[in-house]
Amino acid sequence: MRLSHGSKKALTLLTTAVITGYLIYKVYTEASGVELSVGELISPYFLAAILAGLLGYTTYTLIWYLYLHNVTRVKYRRVLLTNLAGTYLSFSLNAAIGTLVKVKFIGATYWDVLATSVLGILTEFIAGLTLITILGGGYWGVLLAGVLLLPIILDEWVFRALLFIFRLLRLEKVLNGVYSGWKDATANPRTVMLALALGFLLVTLNSTTLYLVAKTFGLNYSFLSTLKGTVYSNFLGGALGTPGGIGANELGVMMAIGRSGMDVVVAFFYKLINQYVYALIGALTFYKFVLHEIEEEGSYASNSQQ
């Protein structure tokens, strides 16, 4: 049974309201003893944090666009709108559904979209772990970054190493599909170099956002702590599998900055302006896509094969 346009809009708005209510309830219950003022939320620090969060989101989308542009001639605007819709769906449903919707809206194959998404995540972690090592010393961060870099610079060798394992698991087709999309996305060596450079910009912007949110409430975390908080947040948000990373994201931030009531507030507002607000915006984008109010544009995979 197909839903009417009105039903689709109502369902989307209802889900969005539930997500928003949950987020408000979460911060209220976990940090109810902290007094917040309107003046703090209109301070120069908080407004600058919002700007840094916006630049971070558009930079992440640009990284994804760079890899995706090697696969299909899609415009950045389309990728941004699709990313917004995908962010919303990762909250309301799950990341897998978000990927399928990205496939439909972008027009590339499932494997191409999955490979470019994984490349974007790896790029961010490589940059973040490298910066943690540079600022904090030690060697574990750069070692992990090197391991994550191997599939990018030695993709054929990594593919051959994994092939035996995937054959045993009877998942050879999955590995072949991902590898095909991977090769397409990294076909231009300059793309990888530019994406990695943008990765360093992205983690710097995210860390700056968290740092400015802390300053909003009179807290002074070191830049290294905020950098670790953003990296831990992204890792736990993906690893624990909660819808949109809710809860796990904040936990990752607090692992680096602390666990007091004010730390909870900082972690929440950081994720709010860095990610959650884009899920709410993405709800509007999603039902406009569904209702075909956003026109198709660009030369997608289906066209390029003709």
N, C-alpha and C positions, 0 to 999 in steps of 0.2 A: 504493500500500500504506500503510495507516494503522498507525502505531506504537501499541503497547499503552501503558497508563499507566506500567508499570514501565520500558519502554524509553525513554519520554520523560524520566522522572526520571533514568535513568542517563546519557542523552545530555547533559542539562542540567548534571548534576553533573560529568561528564567535561570539558565545555567550560569550566566554572568553574575546575576544577583546573588546566587548561592555562593559562588567563588568569592565575591566581594565580602559577603557576610562572614564567611569562614575566616578570611584574613583579618577582618576587624575584631572578631571574637578572639582569635589567637593572640593578637598583640594585647588585647584588653586583659585576658586572663593571665598571661605570662608576665606582664609588666604593669599590673594595675596599681602598684604602689608608686609609680613614677609620675610626677606631675609634668605635663606638657603645656606649652603656651603657644598661642597663635603666632606670637612674635618670633618664636624660634623657627617656625615653618615658613616665614617670609623674610628670614634673615639672608644677607648676602651669601653666607656659607651654604645654606640649603638651596638657594636658587642656583648657585654655581654647581652644586652637586647634581641638580636636575639637568643642567646643561651638559655636564660631563657624562651623565648616564645616557643622554640622548646621543651624544657623539660616540659613546661606546657601542650602543645598539646599532647605529648606522655603520660603524666600522666593522662589526661582526658580520653584518649583512653584506658589506662590500667584500669581505674575505670569501664568503660563500659565493657571491656573484662572480668573483674572479675565476674560481675553479669551475663554476657552472657555465661560464661563458665559453669555455673550451668545448663544451658539450653541445650547447644550443644557443643560438643568437637571441637571447632574451634580454630585455632592457632592465636596468637597475630598479626602476620604479616597480616593475612587475615582481621582481625578486623581493623587494622590501614589503610589498603588500602581501605576498605569499608567506614571507617569514612572520609577519604579524598574525596572519590567520593560523599558521602552524604553532606559534607561541600560545595562542588561545586554546587550540585543540589539545595541546599537551597538558593543559590544566583541566579542561572539561572532559576529556576522554583519556588518551594516553599518547605517548610519543610515536608509537607505531601508526596510529590513525593519522597523526599529524604528518608523517612522512608520506603516506598514501595520498593525502590531500595535496601536499606539495607536488607530487607527481602529476596529479590532474591539472593543477593550476599552472605549473611551469610548462608541462608538455613534454618533459624528458622521460626516459625510462625509469623504472623503480630503482634499478641498480645505479644509474647515473646520479640520481638524487641522494641515494643512501651513501654512495662513495664520497660525494662532495660534502655531505653533512659530517661524515667521519673525518674528512680532511680538515674541515673547519674546526672541529673539536681538538684534533691533534695539534693543529697550528697554535691554538690558544694555550694548550698545556705546555708545549715545547717552549714557547716564549715565557710563560709564567715560571716554570721550573728553572729556566736559565737565569732569569732576573733574580729569583730567590737565592740562587747560588752566588751571583755577582754581589748582591747586597748583604747576604748573610754569611758568606763563606762556606766552607765545607765542600763536599763533592757529590752528595747524593742527588741533589736536584739536577745537576748537569748530566749525571749518569742516566737518570730516568729520561731526561730530555733527549739524550743520545739514543736510547732504546726506542723512544717514540718516533725519532727521526728516521730510523732504519727503513720502515716501510715506504717512506717517501723517496729516499735516495737509492735504496737497494730493493725496489719493489719486486723485481723478478726473482731475486734470491729468496726473499721472504715468502713469496707466493709458492715457490718450489718446496720450501721448508714446511709450509702449512698444508700442502696438497696431500701428503700421506695421511696426516691426522684427519683431515676432512673426508678423505676417502673411507677411512675406518668408520667414521661417524655417518657415512652415507649422505654427506652434505657437500659433495664436490660441486654440484651445480650452484650452490650458494656462493662458494668461494670463487668460482669462475665468473659469476655475475658481478660480484663486488670488484674483482680484479679488472674486468672489462671496463666498468665505470671509472675505476681508479686510473687506468691508463688513459682514458679519454680526458679526465679532469686535469691530469698532470702532463699532458702532451707537450705543453709549452714550458720549458725550464724557467723562463722569466716569470711565469705565473707563480711558481712555487716560491721564488725569491721574494717577489713583491708581497705575496700573502704572508710569508714569515715576518717581513718587515712590519706589515700592518698588525700582525699578531702581537708584537712588542708594544705597538701603540695601543692596541685594545686592552691588554692587561694593565698598562699604565693608566689608561682612562678609568678602568674599573676600580683600580686601587685608589685613584684620586677621588672617585665618587664616594667610596667608603670612608676615606680620610675626611672629606668635607662634611659628610653626614655626622661623623663623630664630633667634628669641630662645632657643628650646629648646636650640639647639646653640651658643649664645654669640655669634651674629652679630647685628650691628645695621645692618640696611638701613633706608634712609629709607622713610617711608610712600609717597612718590611712586614709589620704585623698586618696591615691592611692588604698588602699584596698576598700574603699567605691566606688571609681570610677569603679573598676572592677565588683563589685557586682551590682551596679546600671546599668552598661552597659549591663550585661547579662540579667537582669530583663527586661529592656526596649526593648532590642533587640528581646526578645521572646514575650513580651506583645503587642507591637505595630504592629508586623506582617509584617514588611517590608522585602523584599527578603534578606535573610542572615543577617537581622538586620541592614542593611546599613542606616546610618543616626541616627537611634535610639541608636545604640551602642555608637556613638560619643557623643550624647546628654547625655547619662548616665554618661560617663566619665566626661564631662564638668560640670555636676551638682555637682560634688565633687571637681574639681580642679579649675574651673573658665571658663570664656567665652570670653577671649581676643583672638586675632588672633593667638598668640603663643599657647594658650591652645587648639585651634582647631587643630593646627599642631601636638601637642603632642598626642591628642586623635586619630587623623588619623593614625599617625605612630605606635601608640600602637596597634590599631586594624589591621593595615596592617601586622605587624610581628607576631601578636598573632592569627590572624584568616584569613584575606583576602588572604595572600600569600598561605595558605593551600587550599583555594578554587581554586586558579590557578593551583596548583600542582594536585589537585583533578580532574581537567578537563582531564588531561592526564591519570590519573588512571581510570576515568570513561569510556573513549572510549576504553581503553585497556580491561576493563571488557566487554564492549559491543561487542567488536571484538573477545572476547574469547582468548585474548592474555595472560591473567592471569589465570593460571590453577586452577581448583578446588582442594581444599585441606581440610583436616580435616574430621571429622565425623559429618555430619549435621543432622538436625532433621529427614529428610527423610530417612537417613540411620539408625538412632538409633531406628526407629520404626519397622525395618525389623527383 
